[in-house]
């Protein structure tokens, strides 16, 4: 049983930025993407603020976001990193399995990483992630470094939005 409490605000900046971005994309009719809530069971609630202060996760969730971009099914998970090395342990097998299944249905799966110390986002394609996971399985590194990532998939915020549709377009073009 996983417990939620002190981890509750981790990644909240990234989540706020993504939520702002997907709302603007919805308003402009470019995409319809929703945040998938993680199912929890509250154990303790602060009576004054009515906020959950302690809970456990009911089950493993899949990914953070699910939707469609111009008719293309997409799913992605958001991860924040405060250094140049990202531990693969932060990506769970059930998430990767769901992402693979999405791609088997002609969808697109990716991770949206935020390197907070650099204030830069990265669109990590599932194929790129699979390479890092294979390396780990073969006895290699259990992480990947910022310098190993494909330069064209780094994203800088534009008008408070994360321009991940540009990377998605590039990803689709590379797939043929």
VOBA-1610 file (N, C-alpha, C; in pm, whole numbers, padded with zeros to 5 digits, always signed):
BEGIN
Unk+00085-00118+00000Unk+00000+00000+00000Unk+00089+00124+00000Unk+00075+00207-00100Unk+00149+00333-00108Unk+00074+00438-00029Unk+00147+00525+00038Unk+00082+00631+00115Unk+00112+00764+00051Unk+00013+00848+00051Unk+00024+00983-00004Unk+00017+01080+00112Unk+00096+01182+00110Unk+00095+01282+00216Unk+00196+01388+00183Unk+00320+01364+00222Unk+00425+01463+00199Unk+00460+01477+00051Unk+00430+01376-00030Unk+00461+01382-00172Unk+00356+01461-00249Unk+00251+01505-00185Unk+00136+01563-00252Unk+00162+01680-00344Unk+00260+01764-00315Unk+00284+01881-00398Unk+00396+01862-00498Unk+00460+01746-00496Unk+00570+01721-00588Unk+00519+01727-00732Unk+00584+01808-00814Unk+00544+01819-00953Unk+00425+01912-00977Unk+00382+01987-00874Unk+00263+02070-00891Unk+00284+02183-00991Unk+00405+02239-01001Unk+00430+02342-01101Unk+00411+02285-01241Unk+00470+02169-01264Unk+00457+02105-01395Unk+00311+02075-01425Unk+00240+02020-01330Unk+00098+01989-01351Unk+00018+02115-01383Unk+00044+02223-01312Unk-00026+02349-01339Unk+00002+02398-01481Unk+00128+02389-01524Unk+00165+02432-01660Unk+00097+02346-01765Unk+00097+02216-01743Unk+00032+02126-01838Unk-00118+02153-01841Unk-00180+02167-01725Unk-00324+02192-01720Unk-00360+02322-01790Unk-00279+02425-01772Unk-00302+02552-01842Unk-00291+02531-01993Unk-00187+02458-02034Unk-00165+02433-02177Unk-00281+02355-02238Unk-00324+02247-02172Unk-00429+02165-02233Unk-00564+02239-02234Unk-00584+02328-02140Unk-00707+02409-02142Unk-00705+02505-02261Unk-00591+02569-02287Unk-00580+02658-02405Unk-00597+02578-02535Unk-00539+02458-02541Unk-00553+02374-02659Unk-00698+02332-02681Unk-00769+02305-02571Unk-00912+02270-02581Unk-00991+02389-02633Unk-00964+02507-02576Unk-01036+02628-02619Unk-01014+02658-02767Unk-00895+02629-02816Unk-00865+02655-02957Unk-00901+02536-03046Unk-00960+02434-02986Unk-01005+02314-03057Unk-00892+02238-03128Unk-00773+02249-03074Unk-00658+02174-03128Unk-00644+02037-03064Unk-00691+02024-02940Unk-00675+01898-02868Unk-00778+01890-02756Unk-00809+01767-02719Unk-00894+01742-02604Unk-00821+01640-02517Unk-00760+01690-02412Unk-00677+01606-02324Unk-00724+01629-02181Unk-00733+01521-02105Unk-00775+01532-01966Unk-00670+01477-01873Unk-00663+01538-01756Unk-00581+01486-01646Unk-00657+01368-01588Unk-00588+01257-01573Unk-00649+01137-01514Unk-00617+01136-01365Unk-00720+01148-01282Unk-00692+01151-01137Unk-00644+01015-01086Unk-00553+01018-00991Unk-00505+00897-00927Unk-00605+00858-00819Unk-00660+00738-00827Unk-00760+00698-00727Unk-00697+00680-00588Unk-00751+00752-00490Unk-00700+00743-00352Unk-00815+00720-00255Unk-00781+00668-00139Unk-00874+00656-00028Unk-00820+00742+00086Unk-00895+00846+00124Unk-00849+00933+00233Unk-00845+00859+00367Unk-00742+00884+00445Unk-00730+00830+00580Unk-00747+00939+00684Unk-00705+01061+00650Unk-00716+01173+00743Unk-00748+01300+00665Unk-00843+01378+00720Unk-00883+01504+00656Unk-00875+01614+00761Unk-00809+01724+00726Unk-00803+01840+00813Unk-00942+01902+00821Unk-00999+01909+00941Unk-01137+01955+00958Unk-01157+02101+00919Unk-01056+02185+00944Unk-01070+02327+00912Unk-01062+02354+00762Unk-00959+02303+00698Unk-00939+02332+00556Unk-01013+02233+00466Unk-01056+02119+00525Unk-01123+02012+00451Unk-01033+01953+00343Unk-00899+01957+00365Unk-00802+01898+00274Unk-00762+01760+00324Unk-00737+01672+00232Unk-00687+01538+00267Unk-00542+01553+00311Unk-00510+01503+00428Unk-00373+01513+00479Unk-00301+01378+00476Unk-00376+01269+00465Unk-00316+01137+00456Unk-00411+01046+00379Unk-00355+00971+00284Unk-00437+00882+00202Unk-00350+00769+00149Unk-00414+00666+00095Unk-00337+00564+00025Unk-00392+00549-00116Unk-00305+00506-00207Unk-00344+00486-00345Unk-00424+00357-00354Unk-00543+00365-00414Unk-00629+00247-00428Unk-00567+00142-00520Unk-00515+00189-00632Unk-00455+00098-00729Unk-00355+00177-00812Unk-00278+00107-00891Unk-00183+00173-00978Unk-00258+00247-01088Unk-00222+00370-01109Unk-00285+00444-01218Unk-00208+00415-01346Unk-00258+00464-01456Unk-00190+00439-01583Unk-00095+00555-01612Unk-00143+00657-01678Unk-00063+00775-01709Unk-00137+00897-01657Unk-00069+01012-01658Unk-00130+01133-01603Unk-00233+01197-01696Unk-00211+01186-01828Unk-00296+01257-01924Unk-00335+01164-02038Unk-00460+01182-02085Unk-00515+01098-02190Unk-00608+01183-02275Unk-00601+01167-02407Unk-00691+01244-02492Unk-00664+01224-02639Unk-00698+01327-02718Unk-00681+01322-02862Unk-00634+01457-02912Unk-00545+01452-03011Unk-00496+01572-03077Unk-00529+01557-03225Unk-00622+01639-03271Unk-00663+01634-03412Unk-00693+01491-03456Unk-00766+01418-03372Unk-00807+01282-03405Unk-00706+01174-03372Unk-00590+01210-03323Unk-00486+01112-03288Unk-00491+01087-03137Unk-00513+00961-03096Unk-00513+00931-02952Unk-00373+00955-02894Unk-00368+01020-02779Unk-00240+01044-02711Unk-00253+01012-02563Unk-00143+00969-02507Unk-00135+00956-02362Unk+00006+00994-02322Unk+00018+01056-02206Unk+00151+01089-02157Unk+00152+01102-02007Unk+00270+01085-01955Unk+00292+01101-01812Unk+00387+01219-01795Unk+00374+01289-01686Unk+00457+01406-01658Unk+00549+01376-01542Unk+00676+01409-01560Unk+00776+01385-01456Unk+00864+01508-01443Unk+00895+01542-01320Unk+00982+01656-01293Unk+01115+01606-01241Unk+01223+01673-01281Unk+01357+01632-01241Unk+01436+01757-01203Unk+01503+01751-01089Unk+01578+01867-01039Unk+01727+01860-01070Unk+01769+01758-01145Unk+01909+01747-01183Unk+01921+01691-01324Unk+02041+01674-01372Unk+02062+01629-01510Unk+02051+01479-01530Unk+02034+01404-01424Unk+02019+01259-01432Unk+01878+01222-01389Unk+01811+01144-01475Unk+01674+01102-01445Unk+01672+00952-01417Unk+01632+00912-01296Unk+01628+00770-01260Unk+01511+00698-01328Unk+01539+00588-01394Unk+01433+00511-01460Unk+01336+00450-01360Unk+01375+00442-01233Unk+01285+00391-01129Unk+01162+00481-01113Unk+01170+00605-01162Unk+01057+00697-01155Unk+00949+00666-01259Unk+00979+00574-01348Unk+00883+00533-01450Unk+00846+00388-01420Unk+00718+00364-01397Unk+00675+00232-01352Unk+00633+00143-01469Unk+00655+00015-01452Unk+00627-00082-01559Unk+00481-00076-01603Unk+00387-00058-01511Unk+00246-00053-01552Unk+00219+00070-01640Unk+00294+00177-01620Unk+00278+00296-01705Unk+00332+00267-01845Unk+00449+00206-01851Unk+00510+00172-01981Unk+00420+00074-02056Unk+00366-00022-01985Unk+00276-00120-02048Unk+00155-00049-02110Unk+00095+00044-02037Unk-00020+00118-02090Unk+00021+00200-02213Unk+00137+00263-02206Unk+00185+00343-02319Unk+00207+00255-02443Unk+00262+00137-02424Unk+00281+00044-02535Unk+00146+00004-02595Unk+00050-00024-02508Unk-00084-00063-02555Unk-00149+00051-02633Unk-00126+00175-02591Unk-00180+00290-02665Unk-00121+00294-02805Unk+00009+00271-02815Unk+00074+00275-02946Unk+00029+00158-03034Unk-00003+00044-02974Unk-00056-00068-03051Unk-00193-00035-03112Unk-00261+00063-03054Unk-00391+00108-03104Unk-00375+00231-03194Unk-00255+00251-03246Unk-00222+00364-03335Unk-00227+00499-03265Unk-00206+00498-03134Unk-00195+00623-03060Unk-00049+00661-03043Unk-00027+00772-02976Unk+00108+00821-02949Unk+00125+00835-02798Unk+00234+00781-02749Unk+00266+00785-02606Unk+00399+00854-02586Unk+00407+00933-02481Unk+00534+01000-02450Unk+00535+01041-02305Unk+00652+01080-02259Unk+00667+01141-02127Unk+00698+01287-02150Unk+00644+01371-02068Unk+00678+01512-02071Unk+00761+01538-01946Unk+00891+01559-01967Unk+00983+01581-01855Unk+01006+01730-01837Unk+01020+01771-01712Unk+01056+01909-01682Unk+01183+01908-01599Unk+01291+01960-01657Unk+01417+01975-01585Unk+01411+02110-01516Unk+01365+02110-01392Unk+01333+02234-01320Unk+01456+02324-01300Unk+01571+02268-01277Unk+01692+02349-01255Unk+01736+02420-01383Unk+01692+02371-01498Unk+01725+02434-01626Unk+01606+02509-01685Unk+01489+02487-01626Unk+01364+02545-01674Unk+01340+02511-01821Unk+01353+02382-01850Unk+01332+02334-01986Unk+01254+02203-01981Unk+01168+02186-02080Unk+01086+02066-02092Unk+01148+01975-02198Unk+01111+01848-02189Unk+01158+01752-02289Unk+01046+01655-02322Unk+01024+01633-02450Unk+00926+01538-02502Unk+01002+01407-02523Unk+00982+01312-02434Unk+01051+01183-02442Unk+00961+01082-02511Unk+00996+01050-02634Unk+00919+00952-02711Unk+00928+00815-02646Unk+00823+00736-02662Unk+00824+00602-02606Unk+00941+00521-02662Unk+00970+00536-02790Unk+01082+00461-02851Unk+01215+00497-02784Unk+01234+00622-02751Unk+01356+00666-02683Unk+01361+00609-02541Unk+01249+00613-02472Unk+01239+00556-02338Unk+01270+00406-02343Unk+01217+00337-02443Unk+01240+00192-02456Unk+01390+00162-02468Unk+01463+00247-02538Unk+01608+00229-02549Unk+01677+00237-02414Unk+01636+00335-02332Unk+01696+00348-02198Unk+01658+00229-02110Unk+01533+00183-02123Unk+01489+00068-02044Unk+01562-00059-02085Unk+01586-00077-02215Unk+01661-00194-02264Unk+01803-00192-02211Unk+01863-00075-02211Unk+02000-00062-02161Unk+02005-00105-02014Unk+01906-00062-01936Unk+01901-00101-01794Unk+01886-00252-01780Unk+01795-00310-01859Unk+01771-00455-01855Unk+01897-00533-01890Unk+01977-00478-01981Unk+02101-00544-02024Unk+02216-00519-01927Unk+02186-00464-01810Unk+02290-00444-01708Unk+02354-00307-01712Unk+02301-00217-01794Unk+02357-00082-01803Unk+02299+00012-01699Unk+02316+00140-01727Unk+02272+00244-01634Unk+02124+00233-01598Unk+02094+00272-01476Unk+01956+00271-01427Unk+01896+00411-01436Unk+01955+00493-01522Unk+01910+00631-01539Unk+01955+00676-01678Unk+01912+00795-01715Unk+01966+00857-01836Unk+02000+01001-01804Unk+02089+01056-01883Unk+02139+01192-01859Unk+02078+01290-01958Unk+02071+01413-01917Unk+02023+01524-01999Unk+02096+01526-02134Unk+02228+01506-02131Unk+02310+01512-02253Unk+02283+01399-02350Unk+02216+01293-02307Unk+02184+01180-02395Unk+02058+01205-02478Unk+01984+01308-02445Unk+01854+01331-02508Unk+01867+01398-02644Unk+01771+01373-02730Unk+01771+01425-02867Unk+01743+01575-02867Unk+01836+01656-02916Unk+01822+01802-02907Unk+01691+01860-02961Unk+01637+01808-03069Unk+01517+01865-03128Unk+01391+01852-03045Unk+01394+01770-02939Unk+01275+01747-02857Unk+01274+01827-02726Unk+01370+01917-02709Unk+01366+02007-02594Unk+01266+02118-02624Unk+01191+02158-02524Unk+01085+02257-02541Unk+01102+02371-02441Unk+01083+02491-02488Unk+01084+02608-02399Unk+00943+02665-02395Unk+00903+02704-02277Unk+00770+02760-02256Unk+00748+02880-02349Unk+00627+02887-02406Unk+00589+02999-02492Unk+00454+03052-02445Unk+00451+03176-02404Unk+00326+03237-02355Unk+00262+03153-02246Unk+00342+03106-02153Unk+00302+03024-02039Unk+00251+02886-02080Unk+00272+02847-02205Unk+00229+02716-02252Unk+00350+02628-02285Unk+00331+02499-02270Unk+00435+02402-02306Unk+00404+02359-02450Unk+00491+02389-02545Unk+00460+02362-02686Unk+00485+02215-02727Unk+00422+02122-02654Unk+00447+01982-02685Unk+00382+01937-02816Unk+00288+02014-02870Unk+00230+01976-03000Unk+00334+01985-03111Unk+00430+02076-03098Unk+00538+02086-03197Unk+00622+01958-03197Unk+00652+01908-03078Unk+00730+01785-03067Unk+00647+01666-03114Unk+00517+01667-03084Unk+00430+01561-03130Unk+00428+01555-03283Unk+00422+01672-03346Unk+00424+01679-03492Unk+00554+01620-03547Unk+00665+01657-03485Unk+00795+01604-03528Unk+00800+01452-03511Unk+00749+01404-03399Unk+00742+01262-03369Unk+00663+01190-03479Unk+00547+01243-03514Unk+00461+01182-03617Unk+00530+01181-03753Unk+00598+01289-03786Unk+00669+01296-03914Unk+00781+01192-03921Unk+00852+01171-03810Unk+00960+01073-03807Unk+00906+00930-03819Unk+00785+00908-03773Unk+00724+00775-03782Unk+00684+00742-03926Unk+00664+00847-04005Unk+00629+00827-04146Unk+00486+00826-04166
//
